[in-house]
Amino acid sequence: MLCKVAEPVLTNLAENKLREKMPIETPKGLLQQPDNVSCLQAFGRTLAGLAPWLELAAKPETETKQGTRLAELARQGLDHATDSKAPDFMNFVNTRQPLVDAAYVSHALLRAPRELWQKLGPAVQKRVILALQNTRVIKPWDNNWLLFSAMVETLLATVGAEWQSEPIATAINTFDQWYKGDGCYGDGPDYHWDYCNSFVIHPLLIDVLEHIAKVTPRWSGMREKVLFRARRYATIQERLIAPDGSYPAVGRSLAYRCGAFQLLGQMALRGQLPPTVTPGQVRAALSSVIARTMGAPGTFDANGWLRIGLCGHQPSLGEIYITTGSVYLCSLGFLPLGLPAEAPFWADPPADWTARKVWSGKEVPADHFV
């Protein structure tokens, strides 16, 4: 399913035809002309979810050829996206939106440094660095966007480029102040009941702290506290998955589909699931979520492009910022594919997740606030 999502984006970008071929759907219908942000959205978000699997060296034999091919397409995409003479040269500076997707590109490079960074030619690396540095002209909103600036600067720091510490410090300190308790952060001073804690906040906080620690110990004291909170949120996420793989359709950005469970998948990828949640039950739960959100009729158009919706084609679920490119954030629901076959996530037998146990009358430990 992940390859089905990624294929049209990476294939067309590698051929310099993404802008030409990708339909741009909005909640009001198809645009006649491509907008100036959707291509970068589709590319960055696809890469961020695909990266752990691309980076996995010990893939099963049946996946190796496919992974090698997609990694090469992704590198060609980075070349074309940053080449001002290429038809698919992407917008990293006009309007505010490119900051978001520059952060997803940065996150992908951190998740697959060997495949997506080290194998790039020096000229392409230089152009990628410049494109990311150019996003500094974009002032982030005073909400989860602070983490996008922090992610870009973290990537720059880890590859040895000129970087700025202030966006990282601002994001880390501000979200510590916005912590509301029981694993949940506010998206700004107020709490919003949506999935932004998983779409953005926890995953970026974890990886910013993880990678910037390789450059400076300045924020190392925050890492355990952030991971403790993330494990609690992962516990909550696992409990939100209903016996049939559905979950509460509340809050904004529901058209990101199974990307809503990025944090649960990330904690599985890191081998840091909470003690009350086993890898086997998370695999079964996430597989069920992916089947419900990605397997519904109407999810893809006749040419394999994603369409707006949560369970099929539901344009009315899209906010004004939702387009074809943005819904590729669903790829973030596939992070555990970066685990080798012998990892407990794959090797353990399938197990019922919490909601299946509870609603079939089985014993389940009581849940507790932290």
C-alpha positions, 0 to 999 in steps of 0.5 A: 500500500505504501508503494501504491501511494508513493509510485505516482509521485516519485515516478512522475517527479523523476521524469520531471512530469509531476507538475504536469501530471498530478491533478490538484483537487481541493474541497471545491473540485479540481483546479484547472492549473497546478498551484504553487505548493501542492507538488512540494507537499506531495513529495515531502510528505511521501518521502517522510513516511517512505524514508524508514523503509528505504533506509532499511538495509535488511529488506526481505528479498521480495522488497529489495528491488522495489526499495532500490528503485524507489530510493533512486527515484527519490534522489532524482526527485530531490535533484529536480525539486531543487534545480531552478532549470527543471520543469518540476523545480519546487517552490520553497519560499513563496507563501508560508506553506513551503516551510511545512513541507521543507520540514517534511523533506528534512524529516525524510533526510533524517530518517534515511540519511544513507539513502536520501542524503549520502548518496546524493551528489555534492551539487544536489546536496548544496542545492537542497541545503540552499532550498532549506535555508531559503525557507527562513524568510517564512515566519512560522505561525505561533503553533505547531509550525514552530516545529517545522522551523526547528526540524529544518534547522536540525537537518541543516545542523546534522549535515554540517551546514550553517544552522540557527539555534533560535528556532530550535530553542523556541520550539522546544521551550514553547511546547514545554510551556504548552504541555497540558498533561496526560501526554497531550500538548496544546497546538498553541496556548489552547488544547485542540481535540484533533490529531495534531499531537501525532501529525506533528508535535510528538514526532517532530519534538522527538526527532529534533531532540534525537538528532540535534543531540549529535551536534550539541548537548544543549537540549539533552535534558529534555529528551526523557521528559518528551519521550515519557509524554510520547509513550503516554500519547501512544497508549492513548492512540492505541486505545482510540482504534476501534475493533473494526479499525476505525477511530473518532473522526474529530478535529481538523485534517482528517483527510490525512487518513492513517497519518493520524497514527504517526506517533504510535508507528514512530514509537514502534519503529523506535522500539519504545512502545509503552509497556501496556502495549505489545508490538503484535497488537500495534501491528494488528491495530495499525494494519486495521487502520490502514485497511479502513482508511486506504482500502476504501473504494474511491481513495485513489482516482483512476490513475492512482492519485490520492483523493480527499477523504478519510474513508473513500472520496469525501471532499467535504472533509477537506479544510481550505488548506487541503489539496491533493498534495497535502493528503500524502501525509497518510504515508506517515502511518507506515513508519514501522516498515523501517523495522527488520523482519526479525523485529518483534513488531513483525515476528510476534504473533498478531494480538487483539488491540485494547478496544477489541479486548474490551468489547469482546469481554476480555480482561484489560488493565485499567487505564491511568492518567500520568 
